[in-house]
Amino acid sequence: MRVAIFDFDGTLYQNETFDFMMSHLKHHPEYGRLYGKFFRRILPVYTGYKMKLVPSPVMREKSMQAYLAPFSGFAEEQLTRFFGEMAAAMRSGFNPEVVRRVRDHAEAGDRVMLVSGAFTPLLLEAVRDLPFDDVIGTDIPYSGNTYDGRTNIYHIRSERKNERILAALGDSPVAWEESSAFGDTLSDMTVLELVGNPVAVRPEAGLRNIAAEREWEIIG
């Protein structure tokens, strides 16, 4: 079995997901009132990151936690609807070439996986019309039917992506050298190095240099 693994932020979706999430919350007609709470929580983390006191992976995880914090006690149905609205608005920002690759790999019989640090309900709704076999994201911890703000999220990034990929595949035999992966930043390296056909999509400078040196395919 071959697999084709796609990142979301900056790869399938051409823009910055977290920037869009902030804008969506700030201007939301019902939940915009929560933006101030989110901003007050994220400010110390972001300041520490800019001062080089907080590593980027920690900053990203704490930012995701800060985003959810104002929704503590909200029903799962409310959050799912909120992320669904956001996802619908994001589809117009999909990279057409990456969408084509998703469909091509599905038609070729590959197991097509989306693996991202974005929230799972956002991903599921965003790609509901695309032929993904697996959608792996950052799960929202619920207690019963409500979001439990006291529980830390487990942000899917770097090596954690590999853990979830391998867990999803289980004992299925994988032809890794014939498989493909698509990503845009150095944080995708652990996944890109899993396969024989890594593809850098509109890559940041660091990944572009590595891709050129190793003669990987580059899109954009």
SULUR-V799257 format. One line per field, one symbol per residue. ss: DSSP state (2 for helix, 1 for strand, 0 for the rest). psi: psi as a letter, one per 40 degrees, with the letter a starting at -180 (. if undefined). burial: # if it has 16 or more other C-alpha atoms within 10 Angstrom, else .. Layout:
BEGIN
ss: ???
psi: ???
burial: ???
END
This chain:
BEGIN
ss: 0011110010001000222222222200000222222222222222222200000222222222222220000012222222222222222221022222222222200011111111122222220000000111110001100110000000000022222222222000000222011110022222220000111110002222222222001110
psi: hiihhhichecdheahddddddddddehddedeeddddddddddddddddefdhiddddddddddddddeeheiidddddddddddddeddeeihddddddddddddeeihhhhhieihdddddddfdeighdhhhahihhihbeihgeehiighhibdddddddddddbehhhgddeiiihieideeddddediegihhhfiidddddddddefiihh.
burial: .##############.#...##.###.......##..##.##..##..#....#....#############..###..##.###.##..##..##..##..#..##...##################...##.#####.###...####...######.###.##........#.#..########.##.##.##.#######...##..#....#.#..
END
